[in-house]
Amino acid sequence: MSNHTHKGAVEGSHSSVKSYLVGFVLAVVFTLISFACIALEQVPRKVAFIGLSIAALMQMLVHLRYFLHLDTSREQRWNVVFIAFTGVLVFIFVGGTIWVMMTLNSRMM
């Protein structure tokens, strides 16, 4: 019985190693895309900003899927809900702070 349990653990670790390798390769690819958007000075600023934003979002999703193992399964549903709620709160805090700072000059006059 010990050998059977050990065999299952080894097979499970191989699939997780494959998952980690795929996640690592995708994270490196999105990092290189981000670096290329900035390093190539021929790219217009707006295009570079959009490319950086998309690469950052995709890299965040890669980290959530391949390293934190979050998906839409029933067991992970509450974790996904908590992360979405945290994202909404961060958006409100950061967006509100940026809005206040941008309109501060007009409020002071």
N, C-alpha and C positions, 0 to 999 in steps of 0.2 A: 504494500500500500504506500510505502514511503517513496518508492521509485515512481509510481503513478503520479503522485502529488508533485514530485520534483520535475517530471516531464511536462506537466501542465504549466508549472511556473516558468520553465525554460521557454516553452512556446509562447507564453504571454509576454515574456520579456523581449522576444524577437519582434513581436508585432509592435511593442512600444518603442523599441529602438528604431524600427522603420518609420514610425510616426514622428519620432524626434528628429530623425535625419531629414525627412520631408519638410518638417517645420523649419529646421535650421536652414536648409537650402532656400526655401521661400523667403525667410527673413533676410538672408544675405542678398537675394535678388532684389527685394524691395529697398534694402539699404543702398545697394549700388544704383538703383534707379533714382533714389533721393540725391545721392551724391552727384550723379550725372546731371540732374536738373540744375544744380548749383554750379558745378565745375564748368559746364559748357556755358560760356558767357554769351553765346549766340542765341540762346533761348530767351524770348521776351519774359519780363518779370511776371506778367499775369499767367502765362503758360507754365512757368516754373512754379509759381505758387499753387496752381491747380494740380500740377504733377506731384508736388510735395504733399499736398493734402490727400490726394488719392492714395499715394504710396504709404503714407502714415496710417490711413484708415485700413488699408489692406494688411499692413504689417500688424496692426492691433488685432484684426480678425484672425490672422495666422497664429498669433500668440495665444489668443483665447481658445482656438480650436486644437492646435497641436501640442501646446505646452500645458495649458490648464484643463484640457480635455472637456471643454464645454460644448454641448450640442443641444439639440432640441428634444432629447429623449426625456421620458417621464421623470427619471431620477435627477436630471439636471435642471428641470424646469424652474425651481425656486432660485437656483443660482443665477440663471439667465435673467429672471425677473429682478433680482437684487442688483445685478450689474446694469441693467437697463435703467432702473431707478437712480442708481448712482450717477449714470451718464446724464440723465435729465437734471439732477441737482447740480452737477458740475457745469453743465451748459447754462443753467440759470445763474449760478454764481459768477462764472467767467463772463458770460454775456452781459449781465447786469453791471459788473465792474467796468467792463469796456465801455458800455453805454454811458455810465456816469462820468468816466474819465473823458470821453469824447465831448460830452455836452457841458463839462464843468466851466469852460471858458464863457459860454453864452449865459450860464446861470450867474456867474460872478459880475457880469456887466449890468 
